[in-house]
Amino acid sequence: MRGARRRLARTPLWLRLVSATLLMVTLAITLTGLFAVQLLRGYLIERADQQLHAAGVLWRGRVAPPPPDPGPGHRFFGLFHGVLLDAGGTPIRTLSESTDAYRPDLPRLTAAEVARRHGRPFTVESIPADGPAWRVVAVPTRAGDTRVVAVNLGEVDATLSQLVLIVAVGGGGTLVVLGVACHWLVRRSLRPLREIALTARDIAGGDLSRRVPLWAGTTEIGKLGRALNGMLGRIELAVREREAAAEAARESAAAAQRSAELMRRFMADASHELRTPLTSIRGFAELYRLDEDGDPLQTATLMERIEGQATRMGLLVEDMLLLARLDQRRALDRDTVDILSLAATTVIDAQMLAPDRRIELVRRGGGDGPVLVTGDEPRLGQVLGNLVTNALTHTPPGTPFRVTVGVRGDRVEVEVADEGPGFPPGVAERVFERFYRADPARGAGGSGLGLAIAATLVEAHGGTITATGRPGGGAIFRVTLPAVPPGHEPSGHEQPGHAGTGAGGAGQPRA
């Protein structure tokens, strides 16, 4: 029994439904057929009994002495077989014979036996025994004799056999048609379950966006599909949130690691940069202490060098403090600034520092009005100053460069392009890193913070800064800032900044 249950549990649902349906239909057809055969048999036998009673009443009303020679009886063409018996049950005369080869196997019907039966029909076998059964009635006559009338049930049996055949053939055909229709209907009805199974397989494979199709909400499959989709939505949301939390944790850990690494690099580079002037100051101080003669000229020279190294160290500390403030995202002053005026002032200062260079200021895009941006004027001036100082420091003496200011759409662009030796693309990607120097020997030059400060300030103003260059083709530093929208009128406390007197010469080449 357990084995049968396990096999049944492994059987597909559609096969179980079709098999159960066909089994119940087969049982219904069988029971209906048996019931119909029994009803029809009872009805036909009742008709035969009525015929026997009618024949018995007819012959019971005839009173005639038996002839000396009975002779053959009247033939009723296979319908009735009639016999006249005496009181002891001995045949006296054959009243009628069936036209077929069979006759009833009558028991001994004495007068007492006939009286006991009260004229009720009964069934006897046939002679020969392979023949059909007979329905018999025994009727007493007024003369004390008994008339026995029998009817052949062969027609009844033939009719019932035909009915059984009809029921079997019709039922078999019905089962075949019903089996095909039931198989189609069950498979079609279970198709949503197969789609749900396929969806579940895809979801198990990792596709959490899959959903089961929606059917009518009044059906069981429709209610199941909506419940599953709701559950799948919550599961996907939970998984996405967990993945997002895990990704955020990984990014936070990576950011913390990068921040720690940057901090270590910053401390190492800052220590290196500060150690150089401190070492120089210590050395000059020892020389001063060892100078026994106290030569005033030498003493003045040592003091001048100590002062120079202290100044260098002070500038480095100021740059580091500025970067620390910028990293804290402190708010900048926001005013309307004329970037063209700032660029002119920066160019004039550079021309005074390097009179042997050709330094130009070019305005791109025409027009003679100011080029306005919103920002902190001293900090924007520091950006331009750092870029120009970088061009003065890292190009050979006499190398010309150009500062270009222009408007492109809703952005203001400032370019500082020199004609120096340039740098490879790999260096261009790192020039804005803190304490980075293209020279591996870390020779003379700045501290490596000027471009990093410029990049941080530009980013704080919502702009971008890029560096491009090629060996022997010069370097180009481009700053892009949001422009003041057209028609914007500066408020009373928000006037365009003008640094120096260089604005009047903006846009003109300067030798």
Secondary structure, DSSP 8 states (H G I E B T S, - for coil): -HHHHHHHHHS-HHHHHHHHHHHHHHHHHHHHHHHHHHHHHHHHHHHHHHHHHHHHHHHHT------SS----EE-TTSEEEEEE-TTS-EEEEEEE-SSS-EE------HHHHHHHTT--EEE-EESTTS--EEEEEEE-TTS-EEEEEEE-HHHHHHHHHHHHHHHHHHHHHHHHHHHHHHHHHHHHTHHHHHHHHHHHHHHTT-TT-------TTSHHHHHHHHHHHHHHHHHHHHHHHHHHHHHHHHHHHHHHHHHHHHHHHHHHHHHHHHHHHHHHHHHHHHHHH-SS--HHHHHHHHHHHHHHHHHHHHHHHHHHHHHHHHTT-----EEEEHHHHHHHHHHHHHHH-TTS-EEEEEES--SS--EEEE-HHHHHHHHHHHHHHHHHSS-TT--EEEEEEEETTEEEEEEEE-S----HHHHTTTTSTT--S-TT--SS--S-HHHHHHHHHHHTT-EEEEEE-TTS-EEEEEEEEB--TT----TT---B--TTGGGGTTS---
